[in-house]
Amino acid sequence: MDTETPRTARQKITRRRALAGGSSLLAAGLAGCIDSGRGEATTGAAEDEADGAPVVVISFFSFYDFARKIADGTPIRVRNLVPTGLHGHGWEPNASITRAIVDADAFVHVGENFQPWADRAIQTVEDDGADTQLVNAREGVELVDLAASLDPEEEGVGEDRGKDPHFWLDPQRAKQSVDNIAEGLVELAPAHEETLRENASAYKTDVLDSIDREYQAIFDAADRDVIQLAAHNAFQYVGVRYGVEMRPLVVNLAASGDVKPSDITDAKRVIDENDIEYIGAAVFETRRPAQQLLSETAVEAYFPVTPYAGVREEWVKQEWGYEEIAYNVNMPTFEIVLGNEAPEDAGPDGWSDRWRNFA
């Protein structure tokens, strides 16, 4: 692989440290939602109804974050349905979430057969004849085939059976979901079309293209091309985009999937064959498999990775969104597991101490 220039390295570190303190973003759960249009905190539908603002509810954190950036500067209120600390894929909410969707002006979802609860809510909307606008963030996205290591019982998603649904990890594919959401919001609030389209265009250029360039620099600088993750099968799009083999520990698509003895055995083989010193561990999944690999192999430590499926409480306090999570969680870990940087040199000051073998 190509060697990264010192200038590129300095730019990457500077940007990451600048983001570490937070920006104007705030990731929040249903109990304390953020209105991306005006940046005001609310507690639910009562205030929304009081001022007549259009309400958009979202089934997944990444697309919530995209939507609030697109809606910035408009009256549209954007609410994340998944509570802080939960993974957006395997969550099973109560009936109040379906009611929130039915009562909303629009519902942004990830397409069929990815979140069963969202599919049921959409069916309720259709059966009740509700006028909730449905926005499919996955529409028109080119999906890749499921990894060869996938559990043979996995079938993929909806009309795209046999395909991997985690497309948003590729910043370039994520652009299509930004466009899809923007189109939905324009339909909802046509008077604000210019602002919505300008925001969407700026986000694709200033955020997603920037993340793509910096990821590319990280992977181009690496001598390694195999990464072992103590995580479910969610990172294939990173591997496809940047030419690296992402080895999941849990080979099915569900974050709650059981770790089989054969999974551990295979991970041990990969670690041994590739002289792997550091691995990534999923923030929103159990750390027990990572700890087992730490104790039973030559692995020295594990560090965090996340498919942008949820937020931790401290991320809410630091006002992190998709961009901040990319720079402050995934990128430092990829630098370490690829051998580009020693753990103590990765990320903002003190990052390694906070995240090394995190609980």
C-alpha positions in Angstrom: 0.0 0.0 0.0 1.0 3.6 -0.5 2.7 5.4 2.3 0.8 8.3 3.8 2.5 11.7 3.5 3.3 13.6 6.7 1.1 16.5 5.5 -1.9 14.1 5.2 -1.2 12.7 8.6 -1.1 16.1 10.2 -4.4 17.1 8.6 -6.1 13.9 9.8 -5.0 14.3 13.4 -5.8 18.0 13.5 -9.3 17.4 12.2 -9.9 14.5 14.6 -8.8 16.6 17.6 -10.9 19.5 16.5 -14.0 17.3 16.4 -13.2 15.6 19.8 -14.6 18.6 21.7 -17.9 18.3 19.9 -19.7 20.5 17.3 -23.2 21.8 17.2 -24.7 18.2 17.0 -26.5 16.4 19.7 -27.4 12.7 19.6 -30.4 12.0 21.8 -33.0 9.3 22.5 -36.7 9.5 22.6 -36.8 10.7 26.2 -34.9 13.9 25.3 -35.2 14.4 21.6 -33.5 17.2 19.6 -35.2 19.3 17.0 -32.7 19.6 14.2 -34.5 22.5 12.6 -34.2 25.0 15.5 -31.9 23.1 17.8 -34.3 23.1 20.7 -34.7 20.2 23.1 -38.2 18.8 23.6 -39.8 16.0 25.4 -42.2 14.7 22.7 -45.2 15.4 20.6 -47.1 17.9 22.8 -44.7 20.8 22.0 -44.6 19.7 18.4 -48.3 19.9 18.1 -48.4 23.2 19.9 -46.4 25.1 17.3 -47.5 23.1 14.2 -44.0 22.1 13.2 -43.7 19.1 10.9 -42.4 16.1 12.9 -40.1 13.5 11.4 -39.3 10.4 13.4 -36.4 8.1 12.5 -35.8 4.4 13.1 -32.0 4.4 13.1 -29.3 6.8 14.5 -27.3 7.3 11.4 -30.3 8.5 9.4 -31.5 10.6 12.3 -28.2 12.4 12.2 -28.4 12.9 8.5 -31.9 14.2 8.7 -31.2 16.7 11.4 -28.3 18.2 9.4 -30.5 18.4 6.3 -33.4 20.0 8.3 -31.1 22.6 10.0 -32.5 26.1 9.6 -36.1 24.9 8.9 -39.1 24.4 11.2 -38.9 20.6 10.7 -38.5 18.7 14.0 -36.4 15.5 13.8 -36.7 12.9 16.5 -34.7 9.7 17.0 -36.9 6.8 18.2 -34.1 4.6 19.5 -33.1 5.4 23.1 -29.5 6.3 24.0 -27.4 3.2 24.7 -29.3 0.8 22.5 -28.3 -0.7 19.2 -30.8 0.3 16.5 -31.0 -3.2 14.8 -32.2 -5.6 17.5 -34.3 -3.3 19.6 -37.9 -4.2 20.3 -39.9 -1.1 21.4 -43.3 -1.0 23.0 -46.5 0.2 21.4 -45.8 3.9 22.2 -43.2 4.0 19.4 -45.7 2.8 16.9 -48.1 5.5 18.1 -45.3 8.1 17.7 -44.8 6.9 14.1 -48.5 7.0 13.3 -48.8 10.5 14.8 -45.7 11.8 13.0 -45.8 13.7 9.7 -43.0 11.4 8.3 -41.1 8.3 9.2 -37.6 7.6 7.9 -36.7 3.9 8.0 -34.0 1.6 6.6 -36.1 -0.5 4.2 -37.9 -3.7 4.8 -36.7 -6.7 6.8 -33.9 -4.8 8.6 -35.8 -3.7 11.7 -38.9 -5.9 12.2 -40.5 -3.4 14.6 -40.3 -0.7 11.9 -41.8 -3.1 9.4 -44.7 -3.7 11.8 -45.2 0.0 12.4 -45.3 0.7 8.6 -47.9 -2.0 8.3 -49.9 -0.3 11.0 -49.6 3.1 9.2 -50.9 1.5 6.0 -53.7 -0.5 7.7 -54.9 2.6 9.6 -54.8 4.8 6.5 -52.6 7.2 8.4 -51.1 10.1 6.4 -47.6 9.5 7.8 -45.1 10.0 4.9 -42.8 7.0 4.6 -39.2 7.6 3.6 -36.9 4.7 2.7 -33.3 5.7 3.4 -32.1 2.6 1.5 -33.9 3.2 -1.8 -31.7 3.1 -4.8 -28.5 2.1 -2.9 -26.3 -0.5 -4.6 -25.8 -3.2 -2.0 -22.9 -5.7 -2.0 -23.2 -9.5 -1.7 -23.2 -11.0 1.8 -19.8 -12.0 3.0 -18.7 -15.6 2.2 -18.3 -16.2 5.9 -21.9 -15.4 6.7 -24.1 -17.9 8.5 -25.8 -19.8 5.7 -29.2 -19.3 7.3 -28.9 -15.5 6.7 -30.9 -14.4 3.6 -30.3 -10.6 3.5 -33.0 -7.9 3.4 -36.3 -7.6 1.6 -36.1 -7.3 -2.1 -32.3 -7.4 -1.8 -32.1 -10.9 -0.4 -28.5 -12.1 -0.4 -27.2 -8.6 0.0 -25.5 -6.8 3.0 -27.7 -4.0 4.4 -25.0 -2.1 6.3 -24.3 0.3 3.3 -24.1 3.5 5.4 -20.6 2.5 6.6 -19.4 3.4 3.1 -19.5 7.2 3.0 -20.1 7.3 -0.7 -23.1 4.9 -0.5 -24.3 6.9 2.5 -24.7 9.9 0.1 -27.7 8.2 -1.5 -29.5 8.0 1.8 -28.8 11.7 2.3 -30.5 12.3 -1.0 -33.4 10.1 -0.2 -34.0 11.8 3.1 -33.7 15.2 1.5 -36.3 14.3 -1.1 -38.6 13.2 1.7 -38.2 16.4 3.6 -38.7 18.5 0.5 -42.0 16.7 -0.1 -43.0 17.3 3.5 -41.9 21.0 3.6 -41.7 22.3 0.0 -41.5 25.9 1.2 -38.0 25.1 2.5 -36.7 23.2 -0.5 -33.8 25.5 -1.2 -32.4 25.2 2.4 -33.0 21.4 2.5 -31.2 20.8 -0.7 -28.3 23.1 0.1 -27.9 21.4 3.5 -27.9 17.9 1.9 -25.3 19.0 -0.7 -23.1 20.6 1.9 -23.2 17.5 4.1 -22.3 15.2 1.3 -19.3 17.3 0.3 -18.1 18.7 3.7 -18.7 15.6 5.8 -19.1 12.4 3.8 -16.4 13.2 1.2 -14.1 14.3 3.9 -14.6 11.1 5.9 -14.0 9.1 2.8 -10.7 10.8 2.0 -9.4 10.4 5.6 -10.4 6.7 5.7 -8.7 6.2 2.3 -5.5 7.8 3.7 -5.6 5.5 6.8 -6.0 2.3 4.7 -3.5 3.4 2.0 -0.9 3.9 4.7 -1.3 0.4 6.1 0.9 -2.6 5.6 -1.7 -4.9 7.0 -4.8 -5.9 5.0 -6.7 -8.1 7.6 -8.6 -6.7 10.6 -10.1 -9.0 13.2 -13.2 -7.5 14.9 -15.0 -8.9 18.0 -18.2 -7.7 16.4 -21.1 -8.9 14.3 -21.0 -8.9 10.5 -21.5 -5.1 9.9 -18.2 -3.8 8.5 -18.0 -5.4 5.1 -18.6 -2.1 3.4 -15.5 -0.7 4.9 -13.5 -3.6 3.6 -15.0 -3.3 0.1 -14.5 0.4 -0.1 -10.9 0.5 1.1 -9.5 -2.9 0.0 -9.1 -4.6 3.4 -10.4 -7.9 4.8 -12.8 -7.2 7.7 -13.1 -10.4 9.8 -16.2 -10.4 12.0 -16.4 -12.6 15.1 -20.1 -13.1 14.9 -20.8 -14.0 11.3 -24.5 -13.4 11.2 -26.1 -9.9 10.7 -27.7 -9.6 14.1 -25.8 -7.7 16.7 -27.3 -10.0 19.3 -26.0 -13.1 17.6 -24.5 -15.8 19.7 -20.7 -16.4 19.6 -20.1 -20.0 18.8 -16.9 -22.0 19.8 -16.1 -22.3 16.1 -16.2 -18.5 15.8 -13.6 -18.2 18.5 -11.5 -20.9 16.9 -11.6 -19.2 13.6 -10.7 -15.8 15.1 -7.7 -17.4 16.9 -6.5 -18.8 13.6 -6.8 -15.4 11.9 -5.0 -13.7 14.7 -2.2 -16.3 14.7 -1.7 -16.4 10.9 -1.6 -12.6 10.6 0.4 -11.8 13.8 -2.4 -9.5 14.9 -1.6 -7.5 18.1 -4.8 -5.4 18.3 -8.4 -6.0 17.5 -11.6 -4.0 17.4 -14.5 -4.6 19.8 -18.1 -3.5 19.2 -19.2 -0.7 21.5 -22.8 -1.9 21.6 -22.2 -5.6 21.9 -20.8 -7.8 24.7 -17.1 -7.5 25.3 -16.8 -11.1 26.6 -15.5 -12.5 23.3 -12.9 -9.8 23.0 -11.8 -10.5 26.5 -11.6 -14.2 25.7 -9.4 -13.5 22.7 -7.3 -11.2 24.8 -6.6 -14.0 27.3 -6.2 -16.8 24.9 -4.2 -15.3 22.0 -1.2 -12.9 21.5 -3.6 -10.0 21.2 -2.4 -7.2 23.5 -5.6 -5.1 23.6 -8.9 -4.3 22.0 -10.3 -0.9 21.0 -13.7 0.4 19.9 -15.6 0.1 16.6 -19.2 0.9 15.9 -21.4 0.8 12.8 -23.1 4.1 13.9 -26.1 2.2 15.2 -26.5 4.0 18.4 -25.0 6.5 20.9 -23.5 6.3 24.4 -24.5 8.8 27.1 -21.1 10.4 27.0 -21.4 10.9 23.2 -24.7 12.7 23.8 -23.0 15.0 26.3 -20.2 15.6 23.8 -22.7 16.3 21.0 -21.4 13.6 18.7 -23.0 12.5 15.4 -22.0 10.3 12.5 -19.0 12.6 11.8 -17.7 12.7 15.3 -18.1 9.0 15.8 -16.1 8.3 12.6 -13.2 10.5 13.7 -13.2 9.8 17.4 -14.1 6.1 17.6 -13.6 4.2 14.3 -10.6 6.0 12.8 -8.3 5.8 15.8 -9.0 2.1 16.2 -8.4 1.4 12.5 -5.0 3.3 12.8 -4.1 0.9 15.7 -5.3 -2.4 14.3 -3.7 -1.7 10.9 -0.4 -0.9 12.6 -0.2 2.7 11.5 0.0 4.1 15.0 0.8 2.9 18.5 -2.2 3.0 20.8 -0.8 5.9 22.8 -0.4 8.0 19.6 -3.9 7.4 18.2 -6.8 9.7 18.6 -7.1 12.8 20.7 -5.1 13.2 23.9 -5.9 10.5 26.4 -7.9 8.5 23.9 -6.0 5.2 24.4 -6.3 5.4 28.2 -10.1 5.8 27.9 -10.7 3.1 25.3 -8.1 0.4 25.8 -9.9 -2.8 26.8 -13.0 -0.7 27.6 -15.8 -2.1 29.7 
